[in-house]
Amino acid sequence: MLTHGFSCSNGVSRRGFLNLLAGFGVAAGGLSLAGCGSSSAAAGSTNAAGGDEGTVHASAVSDDQVASRTLFVFDTVVSISAQCSEELLDTVAERCNYFESKFSRTVEGSDIWNINNAKGATVKVAAETAECITRALEYAEASGGLFDITIGAVSSLWDFVEGVKPTEEAVAAALPHVGYGCVEVDGDKVTLSDPDAMLDLGGIAKGYICDDLVRILRDGGCANASLSLGGNVYVMGMSFDGDEWNVGVQDPNGEADSVIATIPATDVSLVTSGLYERCFEQDGIKYYHILDPRTGYPVKTDLESASIRCESSTTADAYSTILFLLGHDAAVSLVDADDRFEAVFVNDAGAVTQSSGNLFTIL
């Protein structure tokens, strides 16, 4: 079984992409894939060494008709393997680049960049951008504002790759501009009624994109595939060995290949969020990348990681953040009360727990 995660100290950069890929197969930060009953790595897993930053690396296993792509977009490693044509997978890879050009907060000219720099003016956006923002607002409402894409006013101040902590004054000045109520979506037009508000789709974008890529594969006639977008995994159909997919959950306190739980899965998304994924230490204090929209600072929680199973990767992505903000006991209660979800948690003492009646096996 293949497993990897991201180190606490470094984060992921485009320059580090090729080094990150060395020895990696089809896996996600906190999640790994294999066929049930098979000890071999999933067919079509891709390794890359060399090449330009951002380059798509491709390989195919002709006997099994498994095509693979690994690329760096959305500030993370994306790995896709599917029993489909090379042309269809090319389309999927191109779609990834399309979304980065629309959803990125830092790419000049993207829909989100345009909204954030419009100073309250209405901005026309792609249909996908409008839909993703609309979905995000639904999760914000359902969570009472724990999930809030206007966290951009604060998240833009932090840099968890370079280890930049904003001043207390800067956070205090930005915090009043965090509030999803200022976001208005009317068809393909988006307006921020607070001209100093900023959107950040980091808590939902990968999930939304994953669901879209799955749709493209299915529309193209693909039945079996695995997709990994950072901590977001989606498995379609059967594994390339002909067995049911088996997804492993990484131990946030263990080695890269240390697994704390497994679950059989097909046509479902599994998303892991962990405090260990991206953080930095300054003056003896660790600052984690999941920000609390109520304070503007990294969330204070008794969870170290949360892995959630859901048919929708979009929903799982958003709720993985919500679970951290709730804390362990409230998170377990939420999952137990919602039949869309199954989950495994690791608390700050390293104890592993799971929601009731789920298919995860704790190891």
C-alpha positions as CSV (number, residue, x, y, z in Angstrom):
1,M,0.0,0.0,0.0
2,L,1.4,3.4,-0.9
3,T,1.2,6.3,1.5
4,H,2.5,9.8,1.8
5,G,1.9,13.1,3.5
6,F,3.3,16.5,3.7
7,S,5.9,17.6,6.3
8,C,5.0,20.2,8.8
9,S,8.0,22.4,8.2
10,N,8.2,22.8,4.4
11,G,4.8,22.9,2.8
12,V,4.7,22.3,-1.0
13,S,6.1,24.5,-3.7
14,R,6.4,24.2,-7.4
15,R,10.2,23.9,-7.0
16,G,9.7,21.0,-4.6
17,F,7.3,19.2,-6.8
18,L,9.8,17.0,-8.6
19,N,11.5,16.0,-5.3
20,L,8.1,15.3,-3.8
21,L,7.2,13.0,-6.6
22,A,10.3,10.8,-6.3
23,G,9.1,7.4,-5.2
24,F,5.4,8.4,-5.0
25,G,2.6,6.5,-6.6
26,V,-1.1,7.0,-6.6
27,A,-1.6,8.4,-3.2
28,A,-2.9,11.5,-1.5
29,G,-1.7,13.5,1.5
30,G,-3.1,11.3,4.3
31,L,-4.7,8.7,2.0
32,S,-3.3,5.8,0.0
33,L,-4.8,3.4,-2.5
34,A,-4.6,-0.3,-3.3
35,G,-6.8,-3.1,-4.5
36,C,-8.3,-5.1,-1.7
37,G,-6.5,-8.4,-1.5
38,S,-3.6,-7.2,-3.5
39,S,-0.2,-6.3,-2.2
40,S,1.0,-4.6,-5.3
41,A,0.9,-0.9,-6.0
42,A,-2.1,0.2,-8.1
43,A,-1.4,-0.3,-11.8
44,G,-0.8,2.9,-13.6
45,S,0.9,4.7,-10.6
46,T,3.2,7.3,-11.9
47,N,6.7,8.3,-10.8
48,A,8.6,11.3,-12.3
49,A,12.1,12.5,-12.1
50,G,13.4,15.5,-14.0
51,G,11.5,17.8,-16.3
52,D,10.4,21.4,-15.9
53,E,8.3,22.7,-13.0
54,G,4.6,22.4,-13.7
55,T,5.2,19.8,-16.5
56,V,2.6,17.0,-16.9
57,H,4.4,13.6,-16.7
58,A,2.6,10.8,-18.4
59,S,2.9,7.1,-18.6
60,A,0.6,4.2,-19.6
61,V,0.4,0.5,-19.0
62,S,-0.7,-0.7,-22.4
63,D,-1.7,-4.3,-21.4
64,D,-4.2,-3.0,-18.9
65,Q,-5.0,0.2,-20.8
66,V,-4.3,2.3,-17.7
67,A,-3.2,5.8,-18.4
68,S,-1.7,8.1,-15.7
69,R,-0.9,11.8,-15.3
70,T,0.9,13.6,-12.5
71,L,1.0,17.4,-12.4
72,F,1.3,20.3,-10.0
73,V,-1.6,22.6,-9.8
74,F,-3.6,24.2,-7.0
75,D,-0.3,24.2,-5.0
76,T,-0.5,20.5,-4.6
77,V,0.4,17.3,-6.4
78,V,-2.4,15.9,-8.6
79,S,-2.2,12.2,-9.6
80,I,-4.8,10.6,-11.9
81,S,-4.8,7.0,-13.1
82,A,-7.7,5.6,-15.2
83,Q,-8.5,2.8,-17.6
84,C,-9.2,5.2,-20.5
85,S,-7.6,6.6,-23.6
86,E,-4.6,9.0,-23.4
87,E,-6.7,11.6,-25.1
88,L,-9.4,11.5,-22.4
89,L,-6.8,11.9,-19.7
90,D,-5.3,14.8,-21.6
91,T,-8.7,16.4,-21.4
92,V,-8.8,15.9,-17.7
93,A,-5.3,17.4,-17.3
94,E,-6.2,20.4,-19.4
95,R,-9.3,20.8,-17.2
96,C,-7.1,21.1,-14.1
97,N,-5.2,24.0,-15.7
98,Y,-8.5,25.6,-16.6
99,F,-9.6,25.6,-13.0
100,E,-6.3,27.0,-11.7
101,S,-6.8,29.9,-14.1
102,K,-10.3,30.5,-12.6
103,F,-10.1,29.6,-8.9
104,S,-6.6,30.8,-7.9
105,R,-6.5,33.7,-5.4
106,T,-3.0,34.6,-6.5
107,V,-3.1,34.1,-10.3
108,E,-3.6,37.6,-11.8
109,G,-6.7,37.6,-14.1
110,S,-8.4,34.6,-12.5
111,D,-12.0,35.0,-11.5
112,I,-11.2,35.0,-7.8
113,W,-8.3,37.5,-8.4
114,N,-10.7,39.7,-10.3
115,I,-13.4,39.6,-7.6
116,N,-10.9,40.4,-4.9
117,N,-9.5,43.3,-6.8
118,A,-12.8,44.8,-8.0
119,K,-13.3,46.8,-4.8
120,G,-16.9,46.0,-4.6
121,A,-17.7,46.2,-8.3
122,T,-19.6,43.3,-10.0
123,V,-17.5,40.8,-11.8
124,K,-18.6,38.4,-14.5
125,V,-17.2,34.9,-13.9
126,A,-17.2,31.4,-15.4
127,A,-20.2,29.2,-14.6
128,E,-18.0,26.9,-12.6
129,T,-16.8,29.8,-10.4
130,A,-20.3,30.9,-9.7
131,E,-21.4,27.4,-8.9
132,C,-18.5,26.7,-6.6
133,I,-19.1,30.0,-4.7
134,T,-22.8,29.2,-4.4
135,R,-22.0,25.8,-2.9
136,A,-19.5,27.4,-0.5
137,L,-22.2,29.8,0.7
138,E,-24.5,26.9,1.4
139,Y,-21.8,25.2,3.6
140,A,-21.2,28.6,5.3
141,E,-24.9,28.9,6.1
142,A,-25.1,25.2,7.3
143,S,-22.1,25.6,9.6
144,G,-23.1,28.9,11.0
145,G,-20.1,30.6,9.4
146,L,-17.5,28.1,10.6
147,F,-16.8,27.5,6.9
148,D,-16.3,30.9,5.2
149,I,-14.7,31.7,1.9
150,T,-14.2,35.3,2.8
151,I,-11.4,34.2,5.0
152,G,-9.2,35.5,2.2
153,A,-9.0,38.9,3.9
154,V,-7.0,37.1,6.6
155,S,-5.5,34.1,4.8
156,S,-3.8,36.5,2.4
157,L,-1.7,37.8,5.4
158,W,-0.4,34.3,6.3
159,D,2.2,32.3,4.4
160,F,2.6,28.8,5.6
161,V,5.2,27.9,3.1
162,E,7.6,30.7,3.8
163,G,6.6,30.9,7.5
164,V,5.1,34.4,7.6
165,K,3.0,35.3,10.6
166,P,1.1,38.6,10.3
167,T,1.1,41.2,13.0
168,E,-1.8,41.3,15.5
169,E,-2.7,44.7,14.1
170,A,-3.0,43.4,10.6
171,V,-5.2,40.5,11.7
172,A,-7.4,42.8,13.7
173,A,-7.8,45.2,10.7
174,A,-8.7,42.3,8.3
175,L,-11.0,40.3,10.6
176,P,-14.1,42.7,10.2
177,H,-14.0,41.9,6.5
178,V,-14.5,38.2,7.0
179,G,-18.2,37.4,6.7
180,Y,-19.9,35.4,3.9
181,G,-23.0,37.6,4.1
182,C,-21.2,40.2,1.8
183,V,-21.0,37.7,-1.1
184,E,-23.7,38.1,-3.8
185,V,-24.1,35.7,-6.7
186,D,-26.5,36.5,-9.5
187,G,-26.2,34.0,-12.4
188,D,-22.6,34.5,-13.7
189,K,-22.0,37.7,-11.7
190,V,-20.4,38.0,-8.3
191,T,-20.3,41.1,-6.1
192,L,-18.7,41.7,-2.7
193,S,-20.7,44.3,-0.9
194,D,-17.7,44.8,1.3
195,P,-15.0,46.2,-1.0
196,D,-12.3,45.1,1.4
197,A,-13.5,41.5,1.6
198,M,-11.5,38.8,-0.3
199,L,-12.5,35.3,-1.4
200,D,-10.3,32.2,-0.8
201,L,-11.6,28.9,-2.2
202,G,-8.9,26.9,-0.7
203,G,-11.3,25.0,1.6
204,I,-13.5,23.8,-1.3
205,A,-11.8,24.1,-4.6
206,K,-10.0,20.8,-4.8
207,G,-13.2,19.0,-3.9
208,Y,-15.2,20.8,-6.5
209,I,-12.6,20.2,-9.1
210,C,-12.3,16.5,-8.2
211,D,-16.1,16.0,-8.7
212,D,-15.8,17.8,-12.1
213,L,-12.9,15.6,-13.2
214,V,-14.9,12.5,-12.3
215,R,-17.8,13.7,-14.4
216,I,-15.5,14.2,-17.4
217,L,-14.1,10.7,-17.0
218,R,-17.6,9.1,-16.7
219,D,-18.9,11.1,-19.7
220,G,-15.9,9.8,-21.6
221,G,-16.8,6.2,-20.9
222,C,-14.3,5.5,-18.1
223,A,-15.4,3.1,-15.5
224,N,-12.3,2.6,-13.3
225,A,-10.1,5.3,-12.0
226,S,-8.4,6.9,-9.0
227,L,-7.9,10.6,-8.5
228,S,-5.7,12.2,-5.9
229,L,-5.7,16.0,-5.4
230,G,-3.7,16.6,-2.3
231,G,-5.8,15.2,0.5
232,N,-8.8,14.6,-1.8
233,V,-9.2,11.1,-3.2
234,Y,-11.9,9.8,-5.4
235,V,-12.1,6.1,-6.5
236,M,-14.3,5.0,-9.4
237,G,-15.4,1.4,-10.1
238,M,-12.9,-1.3,-9.4
239,S,-9.1,-1.2,-8.8
240,F,-6.8,-2.0,-11.8
241,D,-6.2,-5.4,-10.2
242,G,-10.0,-6.2,-10.5
243,D,-10.6,-5.9,-6.8
244,E,-12.5,-3.3,-4.8
245,W,-10.4,-0.2,-4.0
246,N,-8.9,-0.1,-0.5
247,V,-8.1,3.4,0.9
248,G,-5.7,3.8,3.8
249,V,-5.6,6.7,6.2
250,Q,-2.1,7.9,7.1
251,D,-1.0,8.2,10.7
252,P,-0.4,12.0,11.2
253,N,2.2,11.1,13.9
254,G,3.9,8.3,12.0
255,E,6.1,7.6,9.0
256,A,5.0,8.4,5.5
257,D,3.8,4.9,4.9
258,S,2.2,4.4,8.4
259,V,-1.5,3.7,8.1
260,I,-4.0,3.9,11.0
261,A,-7.2,2.8,9.2
262,T,-8.4,1.4,5.9
263,I,-11.8,1.4,4.2
264,P,-13.1,-0.5,1.1
265,A,-14.5,2.0,-1.4
266,T,-15.9,2.5,-4.8
267,D,-17.5,5.5,-6.5
268,V,-16.8,7.7,-3.4
269,S,-14.6,10.5,-2.2
270,L,-12.4,10.4,0.8
271,V,-10.8,13.6,2.1
272,T,-8.2,13.9,4.8
273,S,-7.3,17.2,6.5
274,G,-4.6,17.3,9.0
275,L,-2.8,20.0,11.0
276,Y,0.5,18.4,10.0
277,E,-0.1,19.1,6.3
278,R,1.2,22.6,6.3
279,C,2.5,24.7,9.2
280,F,5.6,26.5,10.5
281,E,7.2,27.2,13.8
282,Q,8.2,30.6,15.1
283,D,9.5,31.4,18.6
284,G,8.7,27.9,19.7
285,I,5.0,28.1,18.6
286,K,3.6,26.1,15.7
287,Y,1.1,27.8,13.5
288,Y,-1.2,25.5,11.5
289,H,-2.8,26.3,8.1
290,I,-6.4,25.9,9.1
291,L,-7.6,29.3,10.1
292,D,-10.6,30.1,12.3
293,P,-12.8,32.8,10.6
294,R,-13.8,33.9,14.1
295,T,-10.3,34.9,15.2
296,G,-8.1,35.1,12.1
297,Y,-5.6,32.8,13.7
298,P,-5.0,29.0,13.3
299,V,-7.8,27.0,14.8
300,K,-7.4,25.9,18.4
301,T,-8.7,22.3,18.2
302,D,-8.2,18.9,19.9
303,L,-8.0,17.2,16.5
304,E,-4.8,16.4,14.5
305,S,-6.5,14.9,11.5
306,A,-9.9,14.1,10.2
307,S,-10.7,11.7,7.3
308,I,-14.2,11.9,5.9
309,R,-16.0,9.6,3.4
310,C,-18.8,11.1,1.2
311,E,-20.2,10.6,-2.3
312,S,-19.4,14.3,-3.0
313,S,-15.8,15.4,-2.8
314,T,-17.0,19.0,-2.7
315,T,-19.1,18.4,0.4
316,A,-16.3,16.3,2.0
317,D,-13.7,19.0,1.4
318,A,-15.8,21.7,3.1
319,Y,-16.8,19.5,6.0
320,S,-13.3,18.3,6.7
321,T,-12.6,22.0,7.6
322,I,-15.8,22.3,9.6
323,L,-14.9,19.2,11.6
324,F,-11.6,20.8,12.8
325,L,-13.3,24.0,13.8
326,L,-15.9,22.0,15.8
327,G,-13.4,19.9,17.7
328,H,-13.5,16.1,18.4
329,D,-16.7,15.6,20.3
330,A,-18.9,18.0,18.3
331,A,-17.3,16.6,15.0
332,V,-18.2,13.0,15.9
333,S,-21.7,14.1,16.8
334,L,-22.1,15.9,13.5
335,V,-21.0,12.9,11.5
336,D,-23.1,10.5,13.5
337,A,-26.2,12.6,12.8
338,D,-25.6,12.9,9.0
339,D,-25.9,9.8,6.9
340,R,-23.8,11.4,4.1
341,F,-20.6,10.9,6.1
342,E,-18.3,8.4,7.7
343,A,-15.2,9.6,9.4
344,V,-12.0,8.7,11.3
345,F,-10.4,11.1,13.7
346,V,-7.0,11.4,15.4
347,N,-7.1,13.6,18.5
348,D,-4.3,15.7,20.0
349,A,-3.4,12.8,22.2
350,G,-2.9,10.5,19.2
351,A,-6.0,8.4,19.9
352,V,-7.9,7.2,16.9
353,T,-11.7,7.2,16.9
354,Q,-14.4,6.8,14.3
355,S,-18.0,7.7,13.7
356,S,-20.6,5.1,14.5
357,G,-21.7,2.4,12.0
358,N,-19.0,3.0,9.4
359,L,-16.8,0.8,7.3
360,F,-13.4,2.0,8.4
361,T,-11.2,-0.6,10.0
362,I,-8.9,0.9,12.7
363,L,-5.5,-0.8,12.6
